[in-house]
Amino acid sequence: MKTVTTIVTTCCILLSLAACGNTIRGIGRDTANTVNATQNAGNRVANAAAH
């Protein structure tokens, strides 16, 4: 019974770590997209002001 408990606990920990990794990766992508959108908006404003 102790072995089953250990296996289940290990699986739960691994699943939790995988979920955290996916969340952190997603936050990184969202941040990069936000930076790109902000830079693009700044470029459009600069171009509109120049013309």
N, C-alpha and C positions, 0 to 999 in steps of 0.2 A: 504494500500500500504506500510505503514511503517513496518508492521509485515512481509510482504514478503521480503522486503529489509533486515531486521534483520536476518531472517532465512537464506537467501542466503549468507549473509556476514558470519554468524556463520559457515555454511557448508564449505565455502571457507577457513576460518581460520583453521578449524579442518582438512581438507584435507592437507593443507600446513604443519601443525604440524605432521601429520602422515607420510608425505613424508620425512620430516627432520629426524624423528625417524628411518625410514628405511635406510636412507643414513648413519646416524651415526652408526647404527648397522652393516651395510655393511663395513664401513671403519674399524670398530673394528675387523671384521672377516678377512679382507685383511691384516691388521697389524699382527694379530696372525699367519696367514699363512706365512707371510714373515719371522717372527721370527723363526717359526718352520723350514722353508726351510734353513735359515741361520745356525741354530744350526745343522741340519742334514748334511749340507755341511761341516761344521767345524769338525764334528765327522768323516766323511768319509776321510777328509784330515788327521786327527790325526791317524786314523787307517791305512791309506796307508803309513804314515811316520813311524809308529811303525813296519811295516812288512818289 
